[in-house]
């Protein structure tokens, strides 16, 4: 690995496997958040460990000094811990926000950075919260349950075992993305991406419509193209990635703003037991990467000038159940978090071809579930 410089890396790990909606098979639980350093020549070293309950997602605040750790559990209301990040990547605890639902899994800040949309997967509850200039989450100004089926046509899963076999009997919101005057929230249980208008003055989401996906597909995460009116949606249960057009015309009209038009498989055998997880564009947006849990691979897609995809590679991650991966900010490296084998696998990345190749470097971290490079 030949990076442009060294980078600070944070690794979220599952510390209580029985408190999760899903069932990790990691042999050893983690301790929380691991602060690490990745040298320019591709050597990982551990700097510090911060104890936390299942820090499933790590999101830096735009001030460059604070970080949100989303603490995932189905036993009680989810929480979001806020930390100050020092120059070495160590974390200092600031405060905690308690969400209105369980299995909290995502946070999206508004373009104005004064509102956070908090997603609770288990019961599909969406919280809209005030945020101050330092990123502290304050008052909940709006909270609602997301679904479109008649209430008689769905039910809330009762426990983990019920959820494992019945992930689409009820709604399960998964993430949120701001785009212009709208917010999109994929829902794995409802097989749809929900669309809301965003009233920046009132600080509220206004329900508008939902875009239905193929029955059984399970929309999970999104990646927004930085220059094209295009987005990419990973379908967890169908092992596909969807390309969708984004429509900014006639902004005063209420109409679907997201139009799916291309589906591509992320694995060679779609009948195999595998679940799409992370979807991410390269820093130059010329390639899209998708990780497959079960197939234990990363699919590589070339992005055409019009945003359409063609798959160019499928690379094993060197471990089991790659829940997440991260590309170095310079684009020359990639790290995969193999949850069930407790390893981080390092890859060289060719910027021109988009290809990745595994290196001899590997690092043991128990039950890794999320990776985040820090830019400063």
GIVENGI-V640767 format. One line per field, one symbol per residue. psi: psi as a letter, one per 40 degrees, with the letter a starting at -180 (. if undefined). A space follows every 10 residues. Layout:
BEGIN
psi = ???
END
This chain:
BEGIN
psi = hgidiiihhh hiihegdeei dagifhdhia ebhhhihhid efhhihdihh hihggdhhhi ieeeeihhhh hhiedaiiih hhihhadeei hhhcihhhie aifheihhii defeihhhhh ddefhhhhii haeeehhbhh ehhihhieii deeiihidad ddddefefei igidiihhhb eihhhihdde fihihiihgd defihhhdii hhihhedghc iihhhddigi ihhhhdeefi hhhiihheig deihihehhh ehhiieidge eihihicihh iidefeihih ihhddfihhh hhhideeiih heihhieeah ggdiiihide eeiihhhgde efihhhiihh ddeeiihiie hihhhhfhei hhihd.
END
